[in-house]
Amino acid sequence: MARAFSEFKYMTFDVVGTLIDFEGGITTCLAGIAAEAGVSIDGEAALALYRQARYMPDAGLFPDDLVRVYMVIAPQLGLPADEKFGVRLRDSASVWKGFPDSAAALADLAKSHKLIAMTNARRWALDHFEKQLGSPFFATFTADDTGTEKPDPAFFQKVFDFVASRGDSKDDILHVAQSQHHDIGISRALGLTNCWIERRHAQKGYGGTIEPERFTVPDYHFTSMASLAAAVRESLKERT
């Protein structure tokens, strides 16, 4: 049985894909480039190609790596193989939107828990994402800060060390994320209580996110941040 939400002091969040609609951001940018080139693209097909390119051995940090990714996938999509469009794709991260429910849900959750961002994105990108989300975080950790990316346990250890410096432990954390590969599986392995936000519940496949080797049943499962916030609100109300 899952623990009560009131037992946690912190909620840690994956950002890209859970709070920020990176798939929509990428496909919108690619569609714009395609329109200028006089071609059309299929969004899901583009995401599948993106996923393959993003996880090549020579991949760099996100979203800077989108320049390289674009040059890999452009010929397959019939798009111009010009690096300036890769730069455009990378820079589009600065205007990617949060999911419609993200900012309000985070503002609600911040009333009862300390919120911590854990993102594989670089600091410059998180600075933009935070503005989209209403700057709700108590602390933030990026690939620049940790020197690594999830699902590397070392990323999580940085967060564990932070909460330990405040006299708390990983038992005080509920980890919230949409990626089975980057977050849900490893958080379970590390002994964290987790919450899966299944953003693609109405779509087939894993879209732009790498498919996990095995599916991990989460402690909590919602299809939106709004549903999580409502469940937390109701749970806390019952305890007052």
C-alpha positions, 0 to 999 in steps of 0.5 A: 500500500502506498504511503500517505502524501503527508508523509513526504517533505519533498517532491522531486520532479523530472521536468522535460516530458513531465512538466514541459511538453518537449515532444510538442516543442520538437514537432512544432519546430520541425513542422515549421522547418518542413513547411518552409521547405515545402514538405510535411512530416509525421510527428510520431515518426519524427519523434521515433527518429529523434529518440533513436538519434538522441540515444546514440553513443556520441550524444551530448547534453540536452538540449544542446545535442539537438543540433547534432540530432537534427543533422542525423534525422533531417535527411530521413524526414526530407528536411534541409541538412543545414546546421542552422536548422539544428541550431533553431531546433536547439534554441526552440527549447527556450519557448517550449511550453509547460503542459496546460496543468503543470504550473497550477499543479506545482503551485498547489503542491508547493503549499504542502511540499518542497519541490525539487527539479531534477532534469537532464537538461542544461541549466540555461534550458531549465532557466527558461522552463522555470519561467514557464512553470511559475518558478515553483522549485525549492531547489534545482538540479541539472546535468550541469550541476550533477555532471551526469544524467538520469538514470545514473544513480549518481544524479539521484545521490546529489539530491540525497546529499542535499536533503541529508544536509537538511537533516532529512533522507530519501525516505522523505522524498516522493519522486514524480516523473513520466519516463520509465527509463530515466526515472521510475525504474531507477527510483524504485531500485534506489528505494524511493517512493515514486509517482508515474505521470503517464503523459502519453496515456492516450497515445501508443508507444513511448514517443520521444522517450527511450523505452525501458528494458522492463516496465516498473509498476509505480507506487502512484500512477496518474495521467496528469499533474492536475490529478496528482495535485487533486489527490494530494489536496484530498488526502491532506484534507482528510487528515485535517 
